[in-house]
Every structure is written in C-alpha cells, then in structure tokens.
Amino acid sequence: MVTSQKFGGKWTEEKLNIFTSYLEAYLIALQNQKFKKIYIDAFAGTGEIETSDGEQYLVGSAKRALAADRKFDRYYFIEGDEKKAAELREVVNTEFPYLSRIVTVYCGDANDKLAQIIRDVDWRYNRGLLFLDPYATQVNWTTLETVARTKSIDVWYLFPFSALNRMLPKNGKYETWENCIDRLLGDDGWQTEFYKEDPQMSLFDLLPDSETSNNGTRKVKDSNTDHIKDYIISRLGTIFPCVSKHPRIFRNSRNSPMFLFCFAISSESPKAQRLALRIADHILKNK
C-alpha cells in the first residue's frame, strides 16, 4: 500500500486541478504533432497525498499524469527520498504496468536529475511538460535556465512565496539568507528591488555601534505581496520567452500567501506561445 505524504492544505487540490487541466489540454493540442511528448515531475512523491490538516486524501501529480486518457511517449519522475521513490515504482508496476517500459523513476536531487534528463533528450524532436512542485527553496535558478534553453518545455512552477518573504527581514539584515535568495532568484537584484534607505535614520544611527551598513545607511524592506509577485514573474521573463501574467497565489487559513503557481513557456514559436498561454491563462483565471 502506498504511503500518503502529509503536506499542503485546501489549496493543494486546487493546484493539482489546475495542473491536470493543463496537462489534459496539452496532450490534446499535441496529439497530431510529429514531436514525441515527455512528462517530467521533479518532486514526484509517492503518488498520493494527505493534506496537513488531515481533511483530504488526494491523488498526486504522478498518478494523475499516468492516468490521463491520452498518454505521453515518456515519463520521468524524480524523488529525493529513497523509500518514496521505491513506492512510486511499485505504483507504476502494479497500477500502470502497461506504461512501465516508458517510465523512469529517479532518486536524487531534483536539480541534478533534471539536468541529466535534459542532457539525455534531443529536444529538436521532443516536447516536454515539467511540473516543479518543491516543498521550499530546492529549485536553483540555474536549473530554470537549463530548462529554458531547451526551447521545448512548458513549465508549471510552484514558487515558494512565503519562504522568500521570510528570508527578506523588515530590518534589512538579510545576510544570513543572501546566498539562498541569490540561488533562488538568480542574482542579487532583489536587494535594490525590495530594500530602500530608512528615511527614519537619526544621528544615533551614525554612531560606530549602530546597526547600519558599511556606507552608513540602514535598509528597510519595501515590498508587498503584489510587488514580490510581479518581481518573480519579471525574473522568470528574463529567461523564458513567454510567462503568464496571471499566476495563482495560494494562501493558508490565515490568508497569508504561501506559494505562487507560475507558468512559463520555453518555446520561441509565437504560435506555440499563443496556444499554451491561452490555455494556461484560461485555467488560471477560472479554476
């Protein structure tokens, strides 16, 4: 029996429904194309989910992809936990034995394994759908750059909004998290984007033991939910030729933003971009 993973909340089903709707539309749109279709799930889990509040038992993204009426030509699943990876292999072998020959389950770091998959595929003749559903800040910006360079993969990325926000302290003393934020966002541009000089500085702040930066200034956080959301989308737009401007914000029971569900297209074809964006935006606005 598969062990359900316990995480998420009521928004988890919403996220999965959005992704599944796009997956089904994607397979219809490409059904008569000459390209082979590849599915990649970088944080696949076991295929079953129990929400943290214990109120819902859900079919996860891996099983949803395998169970879709139309099929991909190849499935790649990545799971960092050996036990969960083994359970997912068992799910494939027992519930989807007819697909086992075209399914590969990797155990390891998602960034490393995803880079390996991308290296092994000739993207001139393949098109891919990637689901990036990390628990926190596991996805490196360099990984997104690698995906974008294929010019062949559509990406759904559950960006860790609350984790980033927690790493951006109000007092501007972000040194503890600086490297992690750089890795997540690709460079240090966020420092000038989200911080400004404190207009309330006094003469006491200029004393040697005051908490100021080396140039004699003190920084304060200058951002809100929309500001952070827009910046994340703009950053994705620096590496992907097409990004949805309508990401879904998932909130917890206290209405605090938890994740930002983003959609990006690596194809440079205007026709492919228009079709994918029309489908994704329709789902994001209505689901």
Protein Blocks (a to p, Z undefined) as FASTA:
>chain_A
ZZdddedjfklmmmmmmmmmmmmmmmmmmmmpcbdcddddfblonopacdfklpaccddf
klmmmmpmbacfbdcdddfblklmmmmmmmmmmmmmmlmmmcccdeddfklmmmmmmmmp
cfklgccddddddfblmbcfklmmmmmmnopaccdddddfklmmmmmcfklpamlmmmmm
mmmnopaklmmmmgccdfkbcfklmpmkbccdfkopacdddddfklmmmmmmmmmmmmpc
bdcfbbccdddfkopafbdcddddfbfbfklmmmmmmmmmmmmmmZZ
